[in-house]
C-alpha cells in the first residue's frame, strides 16, 4: 500500500486545491444583438447561434 514518505507542505496542498476553486461561467456578446450569452449557447433574445438563425423568438 502506498504511504507518503514526507509530509505535504501547506504551499503544495493549497496550490493543488486552488485549481478546484469555483469559476463563473464564461459570458460572450452575441454578434447579432450584442446581448450577453453563455458560451456554446443560442442567444435567447434574438435566436442566433454562430451566425445562423436557430431559434424562432417571439417579440
PyMOL Python script that loads the backbone (N, CA, C, O; Angstrom):
from pymol import cmd

cmd.read_pdbstr("""\
ATOM      1  N   UNK A   1       0.837  -1.179   0.000  1.00  0.00           N
ATOM      2  CA  UNK A   1       0.000   0.000   0.000  1.00  0.00           C
ATOM      3  C   UNK A   1       0.882   1.243   0.000  1.00  0.00           C
ATOM      4  O   UNK A   1       1.876   1.313   0.723  1.00  0.00           O
ATOM      5  N   UNK A   2       0.504   2.229  -0.826  1.00  0.00           N
ATOM      6  CA  UNK A   2       1.315   3.443  -0.930  1.00  0.00           C
ATOM      7  C   UNK A   2       1.138   4.353   0.266  1.00  0.00           C
ATOM      8  O   UNK A   2       0.020   4.718   0.629  1.00  0.00           O
ATOM      9  N   UNK A   3       2.247   4.712   0.868  1.00  0.00           N
ATOM     10  CA  UNK A   3       2.236   5.613   2.025  1.00  0.00           C
ATOM     11  C   UNK A   3       3.161   6.778   1.713  1.00  0.00           C
ATOM     12  O   UNK A   3       4.272   6.555   1.231  1.00  0.00           O
ATOM     13  N   UNK A   4       2.736   8.037   1.974  1.00  0.00           N
ATOM     14  CA  UNK A   4       3.615   9.167   1.693  1.00  0.00           C
ATOM     15  C   UNK A   4       4.895   9.117   2.519  1.00  0.00           C
ATOM     16  O   UNK A   4       4.869   8.818   3.713  1.00  0.00           O
ATOM     17  N   UNK A   5       5.999   9.411   1.873  1.00  0.00           N
ATOM     18  CA  UNK A   5       7.294   9.385   2.557  1.00  0.00           C
ATOM     19  C   UNK A   5       7.526  10.663   3.358  1.00  0.00           C
ATOM     20  O   UNK A   5       8.180  10.641   4.401  1.00  0.00           O
ATOM     21  N   UNK A   6       6.973  11.797   2.853  1.00  0.00           N
ATOM     22  CA  UNK A   6       7.148  13.087   3.518  1.00  0.00           C
ATOM     23  C   UNK A   6       5.803  13.777   3.694  1.00  0.00           C
ATOM     24  O   UNK A   6       4.852  13.493   2.966  1.00  0.00           O
ATOM     25  N   UNK A   7       5.729  14.676   4.653  1.00  0.00           N
ATOM     26  CA  UNK A   7       4.516  15.467   4.876  1.00  0.00           C
ATOM     27  C   UNK A   7       4.330  16.442   3.711  1.00  0.00           C
ATOM     28  O   UNK A   7       5.286  17.076   3.264  1.00  0.00           O
ATOM     29  N   UNK A   8       3.095  16.554   3.227  1.00  0.00           N
ATOM     30  CA  UNK A   8       2.796  17.516   2.174  1.00  0.00           C
ATOM     31  C   UNK A   8       2.775  18.907   2.781  1.00  0.00           C
ATOM     32  O   UNK A   8       2.086  19.149   3.772  1.00  0.00           O
ATOM     33  N   UNK A   9       3.532  19.823   2.185  1.00  0.00           N
ATOM     34  CA  UNK A   9       3.619  21.181   2.728  1.00  0.00           C
ATOM     35  C   UNK A   9       2.316  21.944   2.493  1.00  0.00           C
ATOM     36  O   UNK A   9       1.523  21.581   1.625  1.00  0.00           O
ATOM     37  N   UNK A  10       2.107  22.997   3.271  1.00  0.00           N
ATOM     38  CA  UNK A  10       0.903  23.817   3.126  1.00  0.00           C
ATOM     39  C   UNK A  10       0.851  24.462   1.742  1.00  0.00           C
ATOM     40  O   UNK A  10      -0.216  24.554   1.134  1.00  0.00           O
ATOM     41  N   UNK A  11       1.992  24.900   1.256  1.00  0.00           N
ATOM     42  CA  UNK A  11       2.057  25.541  -0.055  1.00  0.00           C
ATOM     43  C   UNK A  11       1.628  24.571  -1.160  1.00  0.00           C
ATOM     44  O   UNK A  11       0.829  24.927  -2.026  1.00  0.00           O
ATOM     45  N   UNK A  12       2.153  23.362  -1.128  1.00  0.00           N
ATOM     46  CA  UNK A  12       1.823  22.365  -2.143  1.00  0.00           C
ATOM     47  C   UNK A  12       0.353  21.985  -2.071  1.00  0.00           C
ATOM     48  O   UNK A  12      -0.303  21.824  -3.099  1.00  0.00           O
ATOM     49  N   UNK A  13      -0.165  21.841  -0.850  1.00  0.00           N
ATOM     50  CA  UNK A  13      -1.568  21.495  -0.650  1.00  0.00           C
ATOM     51  C   UNK A  13      -2.485  22.587  -1.174  1.00  0.00           C
ATOM     52  O   UNK A  13      -3.466  22.298  -1.860  1.00  0.00           O
ATOM     53  N   UNK A  14      -2.175  23.844  -0.857  1.00  0.00           N
ATOM     54  CA  UNK A  14      -3.015  24.974  -1.289  1.00  0.00           C
ATOM     55  C   UNK A  14      -2.943  25.189  -2.791  1.00  0.00           C
ATOM     56  O   UNK A  14      -3.932  25.564  -3.422  1.00  0.00           O
ATOM     57  N   UNK A  15      -1.761  24.948  -3.363  1.00  0.00           N
ATOM     58  CA  UNK A  15      -1.623  25.069  -4.813  1.00  0.00           C
ATOM     59  C   UNK A  15      -2.499  24.043  -5.519  1.00  0.00           C
ATOM     60  O   UNK A  15      -3.130  24.353  -6.530  1.00  0.00           O
ATOM     61  N   UNK A  16      -2.538  22.841  -4.998  1.00  0.00           N
ATOM     62  CA  UNK A  16      -3.362  21.790  -5.586  1.00  0.00           C
ATOM     63  C   UNK A  16      -4.841  22.113  -5.440  1.00  0.00           C
ATOM     64  O   UNK A  16      -5.612  21.928  -6.381  1.00  0.00           O
ATOM     65  N   UNK A  17      -5.242  22.593  -4.273  1.00  0.00           N
ATOM     66  CA  UNK A  17      -6.653  22.897  -4.031  1.00  0.00           C
ATOM     67  C   UNK A  17      -7.124  24.121  -4.816  1.00  0.00           C
ATOM     68  O   UNK A  17      -8.315  24.262  -5.094  1.00  0.00           O
ATOM     69  N   UNK A  18      -6.188  25.009  -5.174  1.00  0.00           N
ATOM     70  CA  UNK A  18      -6.550  26.239  -5.880  1.00  0.00           C
ATOM     71  C   UNK A  18      -7.128  25.958  -7.255  1.00  0.00           C
ATOM     72  O   UNK A  18      -7.922  26.749  -7.765  1.00  0.00           O
ATOM     73  N   UNK A  19      -6.740  24.840  -7.867  1.00  0.00           N
ATOM     74  CA  UNK A  19      -7.245  24.529  -9.200  1.00  0.00           C
ATOM     75  C   UNK A  19      -8.690  24.050  -9.159  1.00  0.00           C
ATOM     76  O   UNK A  19      -9.335  23.973 -10.205  1.00  0.00           O
ATOM     77  N   UNK A  20      -9.211  23.728  -7.984  1.00  0.00           N
ATOM     78  CA  UNK A  20     -10.589  23.247  -7.857  1.00  0.00           C
ATOM     79  C   UNK A  20     -11.555  24.339  -7.441  1.00  0.00           C
ATOM     80  O   UNK A  20     -12.717  24.055  -7.147  1.00  0.00           O
ATOM     81  N   UNK A  21     -11.098  25.585  -7.410  1.00  0.00           N
ATOM     82  CA  UNK A  21     -11.973  26.668  -6.972  1.00  0.00           C
ATOM     83  C   UNK A  21     -13.062  26.944  -8.013  1.00  0.00           C
ATOM     84  O   UNK A  21     -12.912  26.612  -9.189  1.00  0.00           O
ATOM     85  N   UNK A  22     -14.144  27.550  -7.566  1.00  0.00           N
ATOM     86  CA  UNK A  22     -15.270  27.866  -8.438  1.00  0.00           C
ATOM     87  C   UNK A  22     -14.901  29.011  -9.360  1.00  0.00           C
ATOM     88  O   UNK A  22     -14.272  29.978  -8.933  1.00  0.00           O
ATOM     89  N   UNK A  23     -15.290  28.907 -10.624  1.00  0.00           N
ATOM     90  CA  UNK A  23     -15.088  29.990 -11.574  1.00  0.00           C
ATOM     91  C   UNK A  23     -16.419  30.296 -12.230  1.00  0.00           C
ATOM     92  O   UNK A  23     -17.169  29.383 -12.574  1.00  0.00           O
ATOM     93  N   UNK A  24     -16.722  31.586 -12.408  1.00  0.00           N
ATOM     94  CA  UNK A  24     -18.010  31.946 -13.012  1.00  0.00           C
ATOM     95  C   UNK A  24     -18.074  31.492 -14.469  1.00  0.00           C
ATOM     96  O   UNK A  24     -17.033  31.355 -15.112  1.00  0.00           O
ATOM     97  N   UNK A  25     -19.272  31.256 -15.001  1.00  0.00           N
ATOM     98  CA  UNK A  25     -19.391  30.824 -16.387  1.00  0.00           C
ATOM     99  C   UNK A  25     -18.910  31.914 -17.338  1.00  0.00           C
ATOM    100  O   UNK A  25     -19.061  33.103 -17.060  1.00  0.00           O
ATOM    101  N   UNK A  26     -18.323  31.493 -18.473  1.00  0.00           N
ATOM    102  CA  UNK A  26     -17.820  32.445 -19.455  1.00  0.00           C
ATOM    103  C   UNK A  26     -19.011  33.041 -20.207  1.00  0.00           C
ATOM    104  O   UNK A  26     -19.840  32.308 -20.745  1.00  0.00           O
ATOM    105  N   UNK A  27     -19.090  34.368 -20.242  1.00  0.00           N
ATOM    106  CA  UNK A  27     -20.163  35.050 -20.953  1.00  0.00           C
ATOM    107  C   UNK A  27     -19.577  35.825 -22.125  1.00  0.00           C
ATOM    108  O   UNK A  27     -18.591  36.545 -21.970  1.00  0.00           O
ATOM    109  N   UNK A  28     -20.184  35.678 -23.291  1.00  0.00           N
ATOM    110  CA  UNK A  28     -19.747  36.367 -24.500  1.00  0.00           C
ATOM    111  C   UNK A  28     -20.854  37.279 -24.984  1.00  0.00           C
ATOM    112  O   UNK A  28     -21.993  37.186 -24.526  1.00  0.00           O
ATOM    113  N   UNK A  29     -20.514  38.168 -25.919  1.00  0.00           N
ATOM    114  CA  UNK A  29     -21.521  39.035 -26.520  1.00  0.00           C
ATOM    115  C   UNK A  29     -22.048  38.398 -27.791  1.00  0.00           C
ATOM    116  O   UNK A  29     -21.290  37.812 -28.564  1.00  0.00           O
ATOM    117  N   UNK A  30     -23.337  38.513 -28.000  1.00  0.00           N
ATOM    118  CA  UNK A  30     -23.961  38.000 -29.220  1.00  0.00           C
ATOM    119  C   UNK A  30     -23.525  38.894 -30.393  1.00  0.00           C
ATOM    120  O   UNK A  30     -23.533  40.120 -30.280  1.00  0.00           O
ATOM    121  N   UNK A  31     -23.149  38.274 -31.511  1.00  0.00           N
ATOM    122  CA  UNK A  31     -22.696  39.038 -32.675  1.00  0.00           C
ATOM    123  C   UNK A  31     -23.844  39.796 -33.339  1.00  0.00           C
ATOM    124  O   UNK A  31     -23.621  40.836 -33.958  1.00  0.00           O
ATOM    125  N   UNK A  32     -25.061  39.289 -33.215  1.00  0.00           N
ATOM    126  CA  UNK A  32     -26.216  39.917 -33.864  1.00  0.00           C
ATOM    127  C   UNK A  32     -26.786  41.085 -33.063  1.00  0.00           C
ATOM    128  O   UNK A  32     -26.937  42.192 -33.578  1.00  0.00           O
ATOM    129  N   UNK A  33     -27.103  40.816 -31.778  1.00  0.00           N
ATOM    130  CA  UNK A  33     -27.807  41.834 -30.992  1.00  0.00           C
ATOM    131  C   UNK A  33     -26.947  42.444 -29.890  1.00  0.00           C
ATOM    132  O   UNK A  33     -27.311  43.486 -29.346  1.00  0.00           O
ATOM    133  N   UNK A  34     -25.825  41.830 -29.548  1.00  0.00           N
ATOM    134  CA  UNK A  34     -24.933  42.404 -28.545  1.00  0.00           C
ATOM    135  C   UNK A  34     -25.271  42.064 -27.109  1.00  0.00           C
ATOM    136  O   UNK A  34     -24.626  42.571 -26.191  1.00  0.00           O
ATOM    137  N   UNK A  35     -26.269  41.217 -26.891  1.00  0.00           N
ATOM    138  CA  UNK A  35     -26.614  40.840 -25.521  1.00  0.00           C
ATOM    139  C   UNK A  35     -25.639  39.794 -24.995  1.00  0.00           C
ATOM    140  O   UNK A  35     -24.929  39.155 -25.771  1.00  0.00           O
ATOM    141  N   UNK A  36     -25.605  39.623 -23.687  1.00  0.00           N
ATOM    142  CA  UNK A  36     -24.687  38.678 -23.057  1.00  0.00           C
ATOM    143  C   UNK A  36     -25.259  37.265 -23.136  1.00  0.00           C
ATOM    144  O   UNK A  36     -26.411  37.023 -22.774  1.00  0.00           O
ATOM    145  N   UNK A  37     -24.423  36.329 -23.622  1.00  0.00           N
ATOM    146  CA  UNK A  37     -24.854  34.947 -23.828  1.00  0.00           C
ATOM    147  C   UNK A  37     -23.765  34.013 -23.308  1.00  0.00           C
ATOM    148  O   UNK A  37     -22.579  34.310 -23.453  1.00  0.00           O
ATOM    149  N   UNK A  38     -24.147  32.893 -22.705  1.00  0.00           N
ATOM    150  CA  UNK A  38     -23.185  31.885 -22.286  1.00  0.00           C
ATOM    151  C   UNK A  38     -22.550  31.237 -23.513  1.00  0.00           C
ATOM    152  O   UNK A  38     -23.167  31.179 -24.576  1.00  0.00           O
ATOM    153  N   UNK A  39     -21.320  30.752 -23.368  1.00  0.00           N
ATOM    154  CA  UNK A  39     -20.606  30.139 -24.484  1.00  0.00           C
ATOM    155  C   UNK A  39     -21.343  28.898 -24.992  1.00  0.00           C
ATOM    156  O   UNK A  39     -21.981  28.187 -24.216  1.00  0.00           O
ATOM    157  N   UNK A  40     -21.250  28.647 -26.280  1.00  0.00           N
ATOM    158  CA  UNK A  40     -21.843  27.482 -26.946  1.00  0.00           C
ATOM    159  C   UNK A  40     -23.351  27.392 -26.721  1.00  0.00           C
ATOM    160  O   UNK A  40     -23.894  26.299 -26.563  1.00  0.00           O
ATOM    161  N   UNK A  41     -24.024  28.543 -26.706  1.00  0.00           N
ATOM    162  CA  UNK A  41     -25.460  28.600 -26.460  1.00  0.00           C
ATOM    163  C   UNK A  41     -26.103  29.562 -27.452  1.00  0.00           C
ATOM    164  O   UNK A  41     -25.536  30.611 -27.758  1.00  0.00           O
ATOM    165  N   UNK A  42     -27.269  29.214 -27.949  1.00  0.00           N
ATOM    166  CA  UNK A  42     -28.003  30.117 -28.830  1.00  0.00           C
ATOM    167  C   UNK A  42     -28.490  31.317 -28.024  1.00  0.00           C
ATOM    168  O   UNK A  42     -28.860  31.181 -26.858  1.00  0.00           O
ATOM    169  N   UNK A  43     -28.488  32.485 -28.646  1.00  0.00           N
ATOM    170  CA  UNK A  43     -28.903  33.715 -27.970  1.00  0.00           C
ATOM    171  C   UNK A  43     -30.407  33.664 -27.683  1.00  0.00           C
ATOM    172  O   UNK A  43     -31.200  33.487 -28.607  1.00  0.00           O
ATOM    173  N   UNK A  44     -30.809  33.816 -26.417  1.00  0.00           N
ATOM    174  CA  UNK A  44     -32.232  33.750 -26.103  1.00  0.00           C
ATOM    175  C   UNK A  44     -33.016  34.972 -26.581  1.00  0.00           C
ATOM    176  O   UNK A  44     -34.236  34.892 -26.726  1.00  0.00           O
ATOM    177  N   UNK A  45     -32.349  36.098 -26.829  1.00  0.00           N
ATOM    178  CA  UNK A  45     -33.075  37.308 -27.218  1.00  0.00           C
ATOM    179  C   UNK A  45     -33.294  37.411 -28.731  1.00  0.00           C
ATOM    180  O   UNK A  45     -34.322  37.928 -29.167  1.00  0.00           O
ATOM    181  N   UNK A  46     -32.331  36.922 -29.543  1.00  0.00           N
ATOM    182  CA  UNK A  46     -32.514  37.023 -30.991  1.00  0.00           C
ATOM    183  C   UNK A  46     -32.592  35.659 -31.683  1.00  0.00           C
ATOM    184  O   UNK A  46     -33.088  35.580 -32.807  1.00  0.00           O
ATOM    185  N   UNK A  47     -32.114  34.574 -31.041  1.00  0.00           N
ATOM    186  CA  UNK A  47     -32.228  33.235 -31.601  1.00  0.00           C
ATOM    187  C   UNK A  47     -31.102  32.832 -32.532  1.00  0.00           C
ATOM    188  O   UNK A  47     -31.205  31.809 -33.209  1.00  0.00           O
ATOM    189  N   UNK A  48     -30.019  33.617 -32.585  1.00  0.00           N
ATOM    190  CA  UNK A  48     -28.905  33.300 -33.470  1.00  0.00           C
ATOM    191  C   UNK A  48     -27.830  32.507 -32.746  1.00  0.00           C
ATOM    192  O   UNK A  48     -27.601  32.697 -31.552  1.00  0.00           O
ATOM    193  N   UNK A  49     -27.164  31.607 -33.488  1.00  0.00           N
ATOM    194  CA  UNK A  49     -26.016  30.859 -32.981  1.00  0.00           C
ATOM    195  C   UNK A  49     -25.032  30.694 -34.118  1.00  0.00           C
ATOM    196  O   UNK A  49     -25.371  30.109 -35.147  1.00  0.00           O
ATOM    197  N   UNK A  50     -23.832  31.194 -33.955  1.00  0.00           N
ATOM    198  CA  UNK A  50     -22.757  31.139 -34.948  1.00  0.00           C
ATOM    199  C   UNK A  50     -23.203  31.688 -36.300  1.00  0.00           C
ATOM    200  O   UNK A  50     -22.902  31.118 -37.349  1.00  0.00           O
ATOM    201  N   UNK A  51     -23.927  32.808 -36.254  1.00  0.00           N
ATOM    202  CA  UNK A  51     -24.321  33.493 -37.486  1.00  0.00           C
ATOM    203  C   UNK A  51     -25.551  32.935 -38.184  1.00  0.00           C
ATOM    204  O   UNK A  51     -25.918  33.415 -39.257  1.00  0.00           O
ATOM    205  N   UNK A  52     -26.192  31.937 -37.603  1.00  0.00           N
ATOM    206  CA  UNK A  52     -27.382  31.350 -38.213  1.00  0.00           C
ATOM    207  C   UNK A  52     -28.571  31.464 -37.270  1.00  0.00           C
ATOM    208  O   UNK A  52     -28.404  31.394 -36.053  1.00  0.00           O
ATOM    209  N   UNK A  53     -29.764  31.637 -37.816  1.00  0.00           N
ATOM    210  CA  UNK A  53     -30.992  31.670 -37.028  1.00  0.00           C
ATOM    211  C   UNK A  53     -31.357  30.227 -36.679  1.00  0.00           C
ATOM    212  O   UNK A  53     -31.673  29.434 -37.565  1.00  0.00           O
ATOM    213  N   UNK A  54     -31.313  29.883 -35.364  1.00  0.00           N
ATOM    214  CA  UNK A  54     -31.615  28.520 -34.946  1.00  0.00           C
ATOM    215  C   UNK A  54     -32.864  28.444 -34.064  1.00  0.00           C
ATOM    216  O   UNK A  54     -33.432  27.368 -33.881  1.00  0.00           O
ATOM    217  N   UNK A  55     -33.285  29.577 -33.524  1.00  0.00           N
ATOM    218  CA  UNK A  55     -34.493  29.624 -32.704  1.00  0.00           C
ATOM    219  C   UNK A  55     -35.438  30.680 -33.241  1.00  0.00           C
ATOM    220  O   UNK A  55     -34.999  31.733 -33.703  1.00  0.00           O
ATOM    221  N   UNK A  56     -36.720  30.408 -33.184  1.00  0.00           N
ATOM    222  CA  UNK A  56     -37.684  31.445 -33.528  1.00  0.00           C
ATOM    223  C   UNK A  56     -38.081  32.130 -32.237  1.00  0.00           C
ATOM    224  O   UNK A  56     -38.583  31.499 -31.307  1.00  0.00           O
ATOM    225  N   UNK A  57     -37.845  33.438 -32.194  1.00  0.00           N
ATOM    226  CA  UNK A  57     -38.087  34.222 -30.983  1.00  0.00           C
ATOM    227  C   UNK A  57     -39.295  35.116 -31.214  1.00  0.00           C
ATOM    228  O   UNK A  57     -39.338  35.898 -32.163  1.00  0.00           O
ATOM    229  N   UNK A  58     -40.263  34.987 -30.338  1.00  0.00           N
ATOM    230  CA  UNK A  58     -41.446  35.856 -30.397  1.00  0.00           C
ATOM    231  C   UNK A  58     -41.090  37.192 -29.759  1.00  0.00           C
ATOM    232  O   UNK A  58     -40.522  37.222 -28.667  1.00  0.00           O
ATOM    233  N   UNK A  59     -41.406  38.266 -30.403  1.00  0.00           N
ATOM    234  CA  UNK A  59     -41.075  39.502 -29.742  1.00  0.00           C
ATOM    235  C   UNK A  59     -41.316  40.659 -30.561  1.00  0.00           C
ATOM    236  O   UNK A  59     -41.078  41.785 -30.124  1.00  0.00           O
TER     237      UNK A  59
END
""", "prot")
cmd.dss("prot")
cmd.show_as("cartoon", "prot")
cmd.util.cbc("prot")
cmd.orient("prot")
